[in-house]
């Protein structure tokens, strides 16, 4: 870290070698602790809400539709507010909201307001106070998280200078290191205390992030304010942002792109929705969900640079299609233990039930699909945007994630409960004995969604190619 002045887009070769400013590094450090907080609880949200009596559907709705929906949809508005009041103030408020939200989620168990059962029942039995606290906590975490995203990524963009590719690679790496750190800490805490204390981990990491922002983080706009090269962009009102959103969605190609790519994020969402349900309600009474889902960030940290080097020249649309196929195949492998193993709960080398190990492989393969699809989406959105509207379109690149999450909660829960668990028999230990064919049918539906999304992306590619050909003819 050298100076606090960011590299400018017009910097020369010597400037390109200057180290990133301190604001860049402290923004990434902030992201590290925020992601550690979130991923300390992410794998447990659905099982935890079910164990506190919210039934078989509401946990998925709250975790995916409400929490993920807020985190990935609200930045369109929260980013506007952050531009108005400054990133630093926005981050401080966001971490207060997060700390309160994580605390409120654990409070029903800590203060005896609610009761946590080891099994997840199909009906809602929680008392009103518990339900109110759990819903309020989820909303606060979602609102706080929606502010973090535009502030931190905005800081990275403003301080990256001519090295945006390297800056965002470091940023993405930081996210997944935080994910590993959060899940590992969560496992240590819950195995030494109980599951509710993973929310305490979220509180602690949020507090640490708050301190980092308060003492070390500098708003990039404040750093640039005294330089001649700094250029203040006109700030938009919430009304203008909503008007821009309508403008963007009037573009039929972009709307089709949102629909096509949301299928990938629908399936990605099931890593934190259906997979924890399957582990908790079918395979194990006390599954190591946080450890199993560590396969996702581990794969990304270990293989991101390799995948980029080998497949970086692949056309973006082809890469996104490959990602959709991969994520669909990731889920269908769960049929293997159903028909090849005498007992899907039989231990695999004394590590875990064989079906749990295959589920962990699913999470890892999904990460490979993410490496192919997620980074290339930014490049592809830029390519599809009309000239002069690139920034506007890139501002909505997270909308497919929001769409996939909003639909992923209730639809994923329906596939699990109404398809996979159809005709299931409850065992003496509280686990469900599934009909093998119904179980396999559920995983097959996820495969069909992945392949269907790939077909939609392919159709979109030909649409775009045809449109570009027409434009070239008009120019000629």
C-alpha positions in Angstrom: 0.0 0.0 0.0 1.6 3.2 -1.0 -0.5 6.4 -1.3 -4.2 6.9 -0.9 -4.5 8.3 -4.5 -6.0 5.7 -6.8 -4.5 5.0 -10.2 -6.4 6.9 -12.9 -7.7 5.5 -16.1 -5.3 7.7 -18.0 -2.3 6.6 -16.1 0.9 5.7 -18.0 2.8 2.4 -17.8 4.8 3.5 -14.8 1.6 4.3 -12.9 0.2 0.9 -13.7 2.9 -0.6 -11.5 2.0 1.5 -8.5 0.5 -0.6 -5.7 -3.2 -0.3 -5.0 -4.1 2.5 -2.6 -5.0 1.7 1.1 -8.7 2.3 0.4 -8.6 -0.7 -2.0 -7.0 -3.0 0.6 -9.2 -2.0 3.5 -12.3 -2.4 1.3 -11.2 -5.9 0.6 -10.5 -6.5 4.3 -14.0 -5.3 5.0 -15.4 -7.7 2.4 -13.4 -10.5 4.0 -15.0 -10.0 7.4 -18.5 -9.4 6.0 -18.3 -12.6 3.9 -17.0 -14.5 6.9 -20.0 -13.3 8.9 -22.5 -14.3 6.2 -21.0 -17.7 5.3 -20.7 -18.6 9.0 -24.5 -18.9 8.9 -25.4 -19.3 5.2 -25.3 -23.1 5.1 -27.5 -23.3 8.3 -30.2 -20.7 7.6 -32.8 -23.2 6.2 -32.2 -26.0 8.7 -32.0 -23.6 11.7 -35.3 -21.9 10.8 -36.9 -25.3 10.4 -35.5 -26.5 13.8 -37.1 -23.4 15.4 -40.5 -24.4 14.1 -41.1 -22.5 10.8 -42.1 -25.7 8.9 -40.9 -27.1 5.6 -41.6 -24.1 3.3 -41.1 -20.9 5.2 -37.3 -21.4 5.9 -36.6 -21.7 2.2 -38.8 -18.6 1.4 -37.1 -16.5 4.1 -33.5 -17.7 3.2 -33.8 -17.5 -0.6 -36.7 -15.2 -1.6 -36.3 -12.7 1.2 -32.6 -12.7 2.3 -31.0 -13.4 -1.1 -33.6 -11.3 -2.9 -32.8 -8.3 -0.8 -29.1 -8.8 -1.0 -29.1 -9.0 -4.8 -32.0 -6.8 -5.8 -31.8 -3.9 -3.4 -28.3 -2.8 -4.4 -30.0 -1.0 -7.3 -31.6 1.3 -4.7 -29.1 1.1 -1.8 -26.3 1.9 -4.2 -28.0 5.1 -5.1 -28.4 6.0 -1.4 -24.7 5.1 -0.8 -23.7 7.5 -3.6 -25.6 10.3 -1.9 -24.3 9.9 1.6 -20.9 8.4 0.9 -19.6 4.8 1.1 -18.1 5.1 4.5 -21.3 6.2 6.3 -23.2 3.6 4.3 -20.9 0.8 5.4 -21.0 1.8 9.0 -24.8 1.8 9.0 -24.8 -1.5 7.1 -22.6 -3.3 9.6 -24.8 -2.1 12.5 -27.8 -3.5 10.7 -25.9 -6.8 10.1 -24.8 -7.1 13.7 -28.3 -6.5 15.0 -29.7 -8.9 12.4 -27.4 -11.8 13.3 -28.0 -11.1 17.0 -31.8 -11.2 16.6 -31.6 -14.5 14.7 -29.8 -16.2 17.6 -31.7 -14.5 20.4 -34.8 -16.8 20.4 -32.6 -19.7 21.5 -30.2 -17.6 23.7 -33.0 -16.0 25.8 -35.4 -18.9 25.8 -38.0 -17.2 23.7 -38.2 -20.1 21.3 -37.2 -23.8 21.4 -34.8 -25.5 19.0 -35.6 -29.2 18.1 -33.1 -31.5 16.4 -35.8 -32.6 13.8 -37.4 -30.4 11.2 -41.2 -30.8 11.3 -43.4 -30.2 8.3 -45.8 -27.9 10.1 -45.2 -24.5 11.7 -45.2 -24.7 15.5 -43.1 -21.7 16.5 -44.6 -19.0 18.7 -45.4 -15.5 17.5 -42.4 -13.8 19.2 -40.0 -16.3 17.7 -41.4 -15.9 14.2 -41.3 -12.1 14.4 -37.7 -12.1 15.6 -36.6 -14.5 12.9 -38.3 -12.6 10.1 -36.9 -9.3 11.4 -33.4 -10.7 11.6 -33.5 -12.0 8.1 -34.7 -8.6 6.8 -32.0 -6.7 8.6 -29.3 -9.0 7.3 -30.7 -8.6 3.8 -30.8 -4.8 4.0 -27.4 -4.6 5.5 -25.9 -6.9 2.9 -27.5 -5.0 0.0 -25.6 -1.9 1.1 -22.2 -3.7 1.4 -22.1 -4.9 -2.2 -22.3 -1.6 -4.1 -20.0 0.1 -1.6 -17.2 -2.4 -1.6 -17.3 -3.2 -5.3 -17.6 0.5 -6.1 -14.5 1.2 -4.0 -12.6 -1.6 -5.9 -13.7 -0.1 -9.2 -12.8 3.5 -8.3 -9.3 2.6 -6.9 -8.4 -0.1 -9.5 -7.1 2.4 -12.1 -5.8 0.6 -15.2 -5.7 -2.8 -13.4 -9.4 -3.5 -13.1 -8.9 -7.2 -14.0 -6.4 -7.8 -11.3 -8.4 -5.7 -8.8 -11.6 -7.7 -9.3 -9.7 -11.0 -9.3 -8.3 -10.1 -5.8 -11.7 -9.0 -4.8 -13.3 -12.3 -5.9 -10.5 -14.2 -4.2 -11.2 -12.3 -1.0 -14.8 -13.2 -1.0 -14.0 -16.9 -1.1 -11.3 -16.7 1.5 -13.8 -15.1 3.8 -16.3 -17.8 2.9 -13.8 -20.5 4.0 -12.9 -18.6 7.2 -16.6 -18.1 8.1 -17.5 -21.7 7.5 -14.5 -23.0 9.4 -15.2 -20.7 12.4 -18.8 -21.7 12.3 -17.9 -25.4 12.5 -15.6 -24.9 15.5 -18.2 -22.8 17.4 -21.3 -25.0 16.8 -19.5 -28.2 17.6 -18.3 -26.8 21.0 -21.5 -25.0 21.9 -24.7 -25.4 19.8 -26.0 -24.3 16.4 -27.5 -21.0 17.5 -24.1 -19.7 18.3 -23.1 -19.5 14.6 -25.2 -16.3 14.6 -22.9 -15.0 17.3 -20.0 -15.6 14.9 -21.8 -13.4 12.5 -22.2 -10.7 15.1 -18.4 -10.8 15.9 -17.3 -10.6 12.3 -19.7 -7.8 11.6 -18.3 -5.8 14.6 -14.7 -6.4 13.4 -15.7 -5.1 9.9 -17.4 -2.1 11.5 -14.1 -1.2 13.4 -12.1 -1.6 10.2 -14.4 0.8 8.3 -14.5 3.3 11.2 -10.7 3.4 11.8 -9.1 2.6 8.5 -11.4 2.8 5.5 -11.4 6.0 3.4 -14.1 6.9 1.0 -12.6 6.9 -2.5 -14.6 10.1 -3.4 -13.1 11.9 -0.5 -9.6 10.8 -1.5 -10.1 12.0 -5.1 -11.9 15.3 -4.1 -8.6 17.3 -4.0 -7.2 16.1 -7.3 -7.7 17.8 -10.7 -8.3 14.4 -12.3 -11.3 13.5 -10.2 -14.6 13.9 -11.9 -17.9 13.9 -10.0 -20.6 12.0 -11.7 -24.1 13.4 -11.4 -26.0 11.6 -8.6 -29.3 10.1 -9.5 -32.4 10.1 -7.4 -34.2 6.9 -6.4 -36.9 7.9 -8.9 -34.3 8.2 -11.7 -32.9 4.8 -10.9 -36.4 3.2 -11.1 -36.9 4.9 -14.4 -33.6 3.5 -15.7 -34.6 0.1 -14.6 -37.8 0.3 -16.6 -35.7 1.6 -19.6 -33.3 -1.4 -19.3 -36.1 -4.0 -19.0 -37.7 -2.5 -22.2 -34.8 -4.0 -24.1 -36.1 -7.4 -25.2 -32.6 -8.9 -25.6 -31.5 -8.0 -22.2 -34.8 -9.2 -20.6 -34.3 -12.5 -22.4 -30.7 -12.7 -21.1 -32.0 -12.2 -17.5 -34.4 -15.1 -17.9 -31.8 -17.4 -19.5 -29.1 -16.8 -16.9 -31.4 -16.8 -13.9 -31.7 -20.6 -14.3 -28.1 -21.0 -13.4 -28.6 -18.9 -10.2 -31.7 -20.8 -9.4 -29.6 -24.0 -9.3 -26.8 -22.3 -7.4 -29.3 -21.2 -4.8 -30.1 -24.8 -4.1 -26.7 -25.3 -2.6 -28.0 -23.4 0.4 -31.6 -24.5 0.1 -32.3 -28.1 -1.1 -28.9 -29.5 -0.3 -29.1 -28.6 3.5 -32.6 -29.9 3.6 -31.5 -33.2 2.0 -28.6 -33.6 4.4 -30.7 -32.6 7.5 -34.0 -34.3 6.7 -32.9 -37.4 4.7 -29.3 -38.4 5.4 -28.1 -37.3 8.9 -29.6 -36.0 12.1 -26.6 -33.7 12.6 -24.9 -33.1 9.3 -21.7 -31.0 9.0 -23.4 -28.7 6.5 -20.9 -25.9 6.9 -18.0 -28.3 6.2 -19.7 -29.9 3.2 -20.4 -26.5 1.6 -16.8 -25.5 2.0 -16.2 -27.4 -1.2 -17.6 -24.4 -3.1 -15.1 -21.7 -2.0 -12.3 -24.2 -1.9 -12.7 -25.1 -5.6 -12.9 -21.4 -6.5 -9.8 -20.4 -4.6 -7.9 -23.5 -5.9 -8.9 -23.4 -9.5 -9.9 -19.9 -10.4 -6.6 -18.9 -12.0 -6.2 -22.3 -13.8 -9.7 -22.2 -15.3 -9.1 -18.6 -16.4 -5.8 -19.5 -18.0 -7.1 -22.6 -19.9 -10.6 -21.4 -20.9 -10.2 -17.6 -20.7 -10.3 -17.4 -24.6 -13.5 -19.3 -24.8 -16.4 -17.1 -26.1 -18.4 -15.7 -23.2 -21.7 -17.2 -24.4 -20.1 -20.6 -24.8 -18.6 -20.3 -21.3 -22.0 -19.4 -19.8 -23.6 -22.4 -21.6 -20.9 -24.7 -20.3 -21.5 -23.4 -16.8 -25.2 -24.2 -17.1 -24.6 -27.7 -18.3 -22.0 -28.3 -15.5 -24.3 -27.1 -12.7 -27.1 -29.3 -14.0 -24.8 -32.3 -14.1 -23.7 -31.4 -10.6 -27.2 -32.1 -9.2 -27.9 -35.3 -11.2 -24.9 -37.1 -9.7 -27.0 -37.5 -6.5 -28.9 -40.3 -8.2 -25.8 -42.5 -8.1 -26.0 -43.5 -4.4 -29.8 -44.0 -4.8 -29.4 -46.9 -7.2 -25.8 -48.0 -6.8 -25.6 -48.2 -3.0 -27.5 -50.6 -0.8 -28.0 -47.8 1.8 -27.5 -44.1 0.9 -26.7 -43.5 4.6 -23.9 -46.1 4.7 -20.5 -44.5 5.7 -18.1 -43.6 3.0 -14.6 -44.6 4.4 -15.9 -43.7 7.9 -16.1 -40.1 6.9 -19.8 -39.4 6.2 -22.8 -41.2 4.6 -22.0 -41.9 0.9 -24.9 -39.7 -0.2 -23.6 -36.8 1.8 -20.2 -37.2 0.2 -21.8 -37.1 -3.2 -23.8 -34.1 -2.2 -20.5 -32.4 -1.2 -19.2 -33.3 -4.7 -22.3 -31.6 -6.1 -21.3 -28.4 -4.2 -17.8 -28.6 -5.6 -18.9 -29.2 -9.2 -21.4 -26.3 -8.9 -18.4 -24.1 -8.1 -16.8 -25.2 -11.4 -19.9 -24.1 -13.2 -19.7 -20.8 -11.4 -16.2 -20.3 -12.6 -17.4 -20.7 -16.2 -20.6 -18.7 -16.0 -20.4 -16.0 -13.4 -17.3 -13.9 -14.4 -18.1 -14.1 -18.1 -21.6 -12.6 -17.5 -20.1 -9.2 -16.9 -18.3 -9.3 -20.2 -21.4 -10.5 -22.0 -23.6 -7.8 -20.5 -21.2 -5.2 -21.7 -21.3 -6.7 -25.2 -25.1 -6.7 -25.4 -25.5 -3.2 -24.1 -26.4 -0.5 -26.7 -23.6 2.1 -27.3 -23.5 4.7 -24.5 -25.6 2.5 -22.1 -22.8 0.0 -21.0 -22.7 1.3 -17.4 -26.5 1.3 -17.1 -26.7 -2.3 -18.2 -23.8 -3.5 -16.0 -25.6 -2.0 -13.0 -28.2 -4.7 -13.4 -25.9 -7.7 -13.8 -27.0 -9.1 -10.4 -30.6 -9.2 -11.3 -30.4 -12.8 -12.6 -29.0 -13.7 -9.1 -32.0 -12.0 -7.5 -34.5 -13.7 -9.9 -32.9 -17.1 -9.3 -33.0 -16.6 -5.5 -36.6 -15.2 -5.4 -37.8 -18.2 -7.3 -35.3 -20.6 -5.9 -36.7 -20.6 -2.3 -40.4 -21.6 -2.9 -39.8 -23.6 -6.1 -36.8 -25.5 -4.7 -38.7 -26.2 -1.5 -41.7 -27.5 -3.6 -39.4 -29.8 -5.6 -37.9 -31.2 -2.4 -41.2 -31.6 -0.4 -43.7 -32.4 -3.2 -41.5 -34.4 -5.6 -38.5 -35.9 -3.7 -40.4 -36.5 -0.5 -43.6 -37.7 -2.0 -44.6 -41.0 -0.4 -41.7 -40.7 2.2 -41.9 -42.6 5.5 -40.5 -41.1 8.7 -38.0 -43.3 10.5 -37.6 -43.7 14.2 -34.6 -41.3 14.2 -36.7 -38.6 12.5 -35.1 -38.9 9.1 -37.2 -39.5 6.0 -37.0 -42.7 4.0 -37.6 -41.5 0.4 -39.0 -43.4 -2.5 -36.0 -44.0 -4.7 -37.8 -43.1 -8.0 -39.3 -39.9 -6.5 -35.9 -39.0 -5.1 -34.2 -39.4 -8.5 -37.0 -37.5 -10.2 -36.3 -34.4 -8.1 -32.6 -34.5 -9.0 -33.6 -35.0 -12.6 -35.7 -31.8 -12.5 -32.7 -29.8 -11.5 -30.7 -31.3 -14.4 -33.5 -30.3 -16.7 -33.4 -26.7 -15.4 -29.7 -26.5 -16.0 -29.9 -27.9 -19.6 -33.0 -25.7 -20.3 -31.0 -22.7 -19.2 -28.2 -23.7 -21.5 -30.6 -24.0 -24.4 -32.1 -20.6 -23.7 -28.6 -19.1 -23.6 -27.8 -20.8 -27.0 -31.0 -19.3 -28.4 -30.0 -15.9 -27.1 -26.6 -16.2 -28.7 -28.1 -16.9 -32.1 -30.5 -14.0 -31.6 -27.7 -11.6 -30.7 -25.6 -12.9 -33.6 -28.4 -12.3 -36.1 -29.0 -8.8 -34.7 -25.3 -7.9 -35.0 -25.2 -9.2 -38.6 -28.2 -6.9 -39.4 -26.4 -3.9 -37.9 -23.3 -4.6 -39.9 -25.4 -4.8 -43.1 -27.0 -1.4 -42.3 -23.5 0.1 -41.7 -22.3 -1.2 -45.1 
